[in-house]
Amino acid sequence: MDGDRLENSITPTSNVGSARVHAHPYGRVAVLGTGSWGTALAMVAATAGREVRLWGRRQQLSDAVEATRINAEYLPDVPLHDSIFVTSELSKALEGAQAVLIATPSRTLRELCGSIRPHLPKGIPLALCCKGIERGTGFLLSHLVSEELPGHPVGALSGPTFARETALGHPTAATIAFPFTYEDRLDPAKSPAARLAVSMSSAAFRPYVSDDPVGVEIGGAVKNVIAIACGMMTGAGFAENTRAALITRGIDEMKFLAEALGGRRETVTGLSGAGDLTLTCSSMTSRNMSLGVQLGKGIPRNKCFDGRDVVVEGEVNAVSVVDLARRIRVRMPICEAVHAILYEQADLATAFSDLWARPIESEPRTLDIELAHPTTLRET
């Protein structure tokens, strides 16, 4: 396939021979957030041929990145693409934008929505590239944004994507998910998911199109908590068996929460669920994994990362995910254990010992068996 056709075509998912259809990419894309992930996404869009405006909250950082063409604070070894304009003014970042990628911390998202509302071009799609569930409300981030910015299609971009590798052009795949309207199903190439997918596609970055943003968002939020659990057990001296068990059962927790909220189990087994979870739980590049390892070694939280104030999304997600699961009565024992250690002063060794000593369950759960664990019986 030649380059033009690779950049401007999608193949609808079908079990029979569907004709390839063409989707038109967005011309100008705004990326909000000059952290490592926002900068990487700007590089992806620019490499794919888009005109990119990258916005950062801190004027000093934005000015420095624009002047030097290097984000020295977050991606110091990645020269910025020529077509990226960096600014700290939302009006300039959003002027003429045809799509927006939001890569700011999830805890600041509602505030950001209020700030961008006056500058946002009418009806353009908004793709969430941050991960989490709003604390207190239990809202998925897409629900939060739809509430604050009605009249815009809201979706999510997620997958096994470390920022530096993505920015450097290592082969990377991700999922882009938006709800599909009736019109989108009649003509998928005109859907926001399809158009954004071709807008971001290049020889190195391969997006997949999804109509299940709920499943994609749940995978992105829960995987951070499971990664902390894997890190804790690694830091405590355990190895591959333990991590494999946590990853596999963590996917199970993702599936049940996604399904309870209207998402699909199939989505959780894809890039944005199992893929992202496997990556995050397998490398110290992940801040969630790294935090867990340090806590597992007994390092106090305020001493982790050499005392630096490092944002770890899984810490926030541990609260919001567990609160939501309790509210809708979905069992998530691994997430509960992490929550107990982080926020209930639970002893790490005891919490994970209790996790392994829970009643023996069936796999799959449809078998519906629950047996008292022998360890528990001996203790009584």
N, C-alpha and C positions, 0 to 999 in steps of 0.2 A: 504494500500500500504506500502511495507517495505521501509526502509530508502534509500537503494541503488536505487530503482526505482524512489523514490521521487526526489533524487538528479540528476538523469540522464535521465529524460524523459520530453517530452513536448507533448501536445495534440494540433494538428493543429486546427485552428478555422474552423468549418464547421457545417452546419445544419443537415448533415447526419452522420451516424456512421463511422467516420474516424478511422483507426487503429492508436494506439499510436505509435509514432516513438521516437527513442532515439538520443539525441544529445550529443556529446562529449565535456566536459568542457575544458576550457583552464587551463594549468597547473600553469603557473606563470603569475601573474597580477601585473602591475605597477600602482600605484595610485599617481598622481601628485598633491600635495597640502596638507600641514599639518595643515590646519585649521580644524574646527569642522567637516565639511562635508567630507573632504578628509580622516580624521582619522576614521570617522564612516564607510565610504565605505571600507577602509582597514580592519576594523573589520568584516564587512559583508562578504567580500571575504575570509578572513582567517577562519571565522566560517564555511563557505561553503566548506572548505578543500583546498583552493588555497594557493600556496606559494606567499606571497605578499611583494613587495618592495614599501615603502612609501617615497616619495621625498618631501623635503621642501626647499624653497629658502634660509631660514636663517640657517646657519650652527649651530649657538649656540642652537637654538630651536631643530633642528633635532638631534644633539648630545645628548641633555638633554633627549629627548623622547626615544632615543635608549638606553641610559644608565639607566634611571629610570623606563622605560616601562609605563610611564604615560605622557600624553600630558597636563601638568599642566596649560598651558595657555588657552586651548580651551575645553578640556574634562577631568577635573581633577578627576572625580570620575569613570573613565572607564579604568581599567587595560588593557594594550595592549596585544593582543593575541601573543602567543609564535612564531607563524610562520611569524610575520611581522618584516621585517628588515627596519630600518629607516636610510636615508642618505640624504645629501645635494649635492651629486654628481650625476648628470644626467646619466653619463655613467654607474654607478653602479645600479642606479634605473631601467634603461631600458635594461640592459644586460640580454638576454635570455627571455625578456618579450614576451608573446604571445597575450596580449591585454593590452590596456592602458586606464585608467579612468582619465580624466582631471577635477580636482576640484579646480582650481585656479580662482581668480576673472576674470570676463569676460573682463575687460578693459586691462588686461595684456596678453590676449591670443595670439595676433599676435606676440608679442615679445617672448613669450614662444615657439611658433612654431619654430622660428628661432634657439632657443637654443637647442631644442631637435632633430632637423633635423639630425645632424651628428651621433646621437646615436640610432636612431630609427630602430629596426629590420624591414626588408623589408616586406611591405604588411600587417602588423598586424592591426587589427581594433582599432579605437580610439573612445571612448565614451565620449561625453561631459556631464559633471555633473555640469557645471556652466550654468547660464541662462542669456540671454540678446541678444541684437542686436547691431552690431558694430556701434558706433557713426560716422557719416559722410558718410560712404559707404552705410548704410542700410542693410548690409549683415547679414543674420543669421549666428550664430557662426559656424555651420557646413559648410557653404559656405566659410567662412574665412579660416577654417582649410583645406578644400579641395584645396583651392587656394595655401596655404602655404606648404602643405604636400601632393602633388598629389601621387596617387598610393596606398592610404590607404582607406579602408571603414571607413566612418565617420558617427556616429550616436549620440544618446542622451539617457541619463538615467534621468528620472524625475518622480516626484510624490509627494504625501503628506507625506513628510519625514522630521521631525525635527531631527537634527543630534544626539542629546543626546539619544533620545528614540530609534533611529535606532541602535546606538552603544551598547546600553544596552540590545538589543535583544527583544524589544517590537514588537509584530506582526506588520509588516509593508509591504505595497505593493507599487510597482512602475512600470513604463513602460520603457522598453528598445526598442528603435526604431532605425532601420537602413533601408536604401533603399534596396529593394529586387531586385536582378538581375533576369534574366530569369532562370539561374541555381538555384538560391535560391527558386524560386517558384516550380521548379521541385522537389527539395529536400530541404524542409524548415529546416530540422534538421542540415544542414551544413551551414546555414546562420549565419553571425556574431551575429544577434539579438538573435537567438535561442541558440547558443553556449555560449554567454555571460549570457543569462538568467539562464541556468543550472549551469554556473560557479558561480553565485551569490546566487543561491537558497539554503535555509536552512529551518529548522523548523519555523523560525521567519520571514525570508525575502522572500517575494513572488513576483517575477517579472512577468509581462505580456509582450508578444512579439508584436511589432508593425512594420509596414512597412511605417509609416508616420512620419518621423522625423520633417518635417515642422510643422505639427500640434502640436507635442510635444514641439518643441522649442518655438512656439508662445505662447502656454499656459504658459510655464515657464517664459517668458519675461514679458508678459502683467500682469500676476497675481501679480507681485511685485508692479506695479503701482497702481492697484486696491486696494491692501492691504494698501498702503499709504492713499488712499482716504478713506477707511473704518476707518483707524486710526484717520484721521483728524476729521471725523464726530463724532466718539466716544469721542475724546478729547474735542470736542466742546459741548458735553453734550447730544448728540442724542444716540438712543439705537437700539433695535433689528430690528424694521421696516426698519430703514434707512440702516443698514448694509445688511439686506436681499435684499433690492432693489439694492444696489450697487453691491453685489455679482452676482445677477441674470443678471443685465444689463451689468456687466463686462464680464460675459461669452458670452453675445451677441457680445460685441466688439471683443473678442478673435475669435469667429467663423468667423466673416466677414473678419478679417485680415488674418486668416489662409487660408480661402477659396480663397482669392485674390492672395495668394502666392502659391497656388497649394496644400495646406493641406486639410484635411477633417474635416467637422463640427463634425462628430462622435468622432474624437480624442479629441476634446476640451471638450466634455462632460464626458471624462474618467478621469483616475487618474491624468494624467499630466496637465489637464486643470481644470475642476470643482473640482476635489479632492484636488489638490494642492492649488487652490484659496480658497476653504472653510477653509482649515487648516490655511493658512497664514492670513486670515482675522478674525480668531477666537481666537487668542492667542497673548499675549504680548511676547511670546518666539520669535516670528517673529520680526526681526529688522525693517522690512518695516512697519508693524503694529505699532510697538513701536514708530518709528519716527513720523508717522502720528498722533498718540495720543499726543505726546509732542507738535507738531506744532499746533494741534487743541486746546491745552490748552494755546497757546500764547507764548510758550517758543521759543526764537530765535534759529535758526539752530545751531549757534556756541555754544549754551549752552545745547543742547540736549545731552543725554547720559553723563550727568555731565561733559561736555566739552571734553570727550574723542573722539579721531579720529576713529569713527566706520564706516566701509564700509557698505553702504546700497545700495544694487543692484538696488532697485527701483528708486533711484535718477538718476542713470545713464540711466536706462531703460526708464524713463520718457522722456528723450530727444530723444533717438534713436527710441523708439516706435512711438512717435508723429511725428518725422521727416519722418519716413517711411510711416506712415498712410497718411500724407499730400501728400507725393510724389505720392502715388498710389491711392489717393482720396477715402480713407476709413474713414467713420465718426467714431470717437472714443471720444465722448464728456466727458466721465469720465477721460480718460487719458489726454485730453486737459485741463481739470480743474486743475488736479494735476500739469501739466507742467506750467500752468499760475501762480499758487501759488508759485511753487519752483523757477521759473526762470524769471517770468515777473512781479514780485512784486504785483501780484493780491491779493486783500483782500480775505481771506479765506471765510468769511461769504458771501460776494458778489458773489464769484465764484460759490459756491454751490447753492446759491439762483438762479443765472442765469441758472445753470444746471437743476434745477427743473422747471424753467419757459420756457424751450425750447418748440418749437411747439409740440403739442400732436401727437404721432405717433401710428401706428398700431403695434400689436403684434400677429402674425408674420409680418415681414416687407413686405412679398409678397402681403398683402392686400393693401399696398401702399397708406396710408392715412396720411395726415399731416394737422393738424388744428392749427390755431393761439391760443396760450395760453391766457386765459382771463386776467391773471395778466399783460401780455404785452399789451393787448388792453386797459386796464384801464390806464396804464402809458402813453399811447399815446393820 
